[in-house]
Amino acid sequence: ERVLYFNNPMWPGEAHSLKVEKILFKGKSEFQEVLVFESAFYGKVLVLDGIVQLTEKDECAYQEMIAHLPLCSIKSPKKVLVVGGGDGGVLREISRHSSVEMIDICEIDKMVIDVSKKFFPDLAIGFDDPRVNLHVGDAVEFLRNTPEGKYDAIIVDSSDPVGPALELVERPFITTIARALRPGGVLCNMAESMWLHTHLIQDMISICRETFSSVHYAWASVPTYPSGVIGFILCSTEGPSVDFKHPVNPIEKLEGTLQHQRELRFYNSEMHKAAFALPCFLKREVSCL
Ligand SMILES: NCCCN[C@H]1CC[C@H](NCCCN)CC1
């Protein structure tokens, strides 16, 4: 049998390995290398440029939290934008919210969408929702042409800030996102690992604080990401109707309103609250947390 080792300058000195039962797809898109394989314990695995993006076993933790932390933090979100998210998992989660009327998604790499539809139907089901409008292209360009205050929520489901996703953590992009959000709307960004990337988290939070009056860090356990955790930054501009209470207390309890036969596997109101509890070292190392 084979074993794949995932080491990367983003986590120097450590490697994460998964036993490979069968390689299912290997390709190179305009932006990155794309790999899909059947693992021994985590189901199918999607890898971009040598970095694990998701596995069938634990993708629920990431997709449910990155979608429901923001969408349950504001009252009846209607217009939602997903930046990245080409595997469709976040779309699947957003479609559980009956208040949502329109979902725009801007994914730069069409190969990710096609590969997900072929090998990850339980995630790509997100594209089947009639509320979804797919835009294949660069989100920086997409947001430049977006009317001010269009969205109630924006979710940046990106890969790591090396390669195609680099500019998604830079100041100009955060500013264009803030402009596209209605006052009181909410932004949720993927925000790396508290064990590995406190400098990057500090930079992201500082940039967000220049633009948003409310910035919070949350996290979840994802065993197949290096260090086993992934973070999320939630931001909001206090709108006239300050319906963005501290995101810790979900406004909408989602458990009741299930839109799909497939029940939630990770997110619930307790996990929502707990996600914002932070360890001492992080509060010390990242100012204003
Ligand atoms: N819809 C799933 C997209 C996956 N997002 C990213 C995949 C790579 C992952 N690296 C984490 C590296 C250590 N923090 C961050 C989330």
The ligand as an SDF file (V2000), in Angstrom:
LIG
                    3D

 16 16  0  0  0  0  0  0  0  0999 V2000
  -14.4500   23.6690    1.3940 N   0  0  0  0  0  0  0  0  0  0  0  0
  -13.1860   23.2300    1.9340 C   0  0  0  0  0  0  0  0  0  0  0  0
  -12.0700   24.1310    1.5080 C   0  0  0  0  0  0  0  0  0  0  0  0
  -10.8670   23.9280    2.3860 C   0  0  0  0  0  0  0  0  0  0  0  0
  -10.4060   25.1190    3.0030 N   0  0  0  0  0  0  0  0  0  0  0  0
   -9.0360   25.1040    3.4050 C   0  0  0  0  0  0  0  0  0  0  0  0
   -8.3040   23.8570    3.0240 C   0  0  0  0  0  0  0  0  0  0  0  0
   -6.8580   23.9050    3.4560 C   0  0  0  0  0  0  0  0  0  0  0  0
   -6.7350   24.1260    4.9460 C   0  0  0  0  0  0  0  0  0  0  0  0
   -5.3540   24.1760    5.3350 N   0  0  0  0  0  0  0  0  0  0  0  0
   -5.1320   24.2810    6.7620 C   0  0  0  0  0  0  0  0  0  0  0  0
   -3.6440   24.3710    7.0260 C   0  0  0  0  0  0  0  0  0  0  0  0
   -3.3780   24.5060    8.5030 C   0  0  0  0  0  0  0  0  0  0  0  0
   -4.1010   25.5720    9.0740 N   0  0  0  0  0  0  0  0  0  0  0  0
   -7.4630   25.3940    5.3500 C   0  0  0  0  0  0  0  0  0  0  0  0
   -8.9070   25.3490    4.8900 C   0  0  0  0  0  0  0  0  0  0  0  0
  1  2  1  0
  2  3  1  0
  3  4  1  0
  4  5  1  0
  5  6  1  0
  6  7  1  0
  6 16  1  0
  7  8  1  0
  8  9  1  0
  9 10  1  0
  9 15  1  0
 10 11  1  0
 11 12  1  0
 12 13  1  0
 13 14  1  0
 15 16  1  0
M  END
$$$$
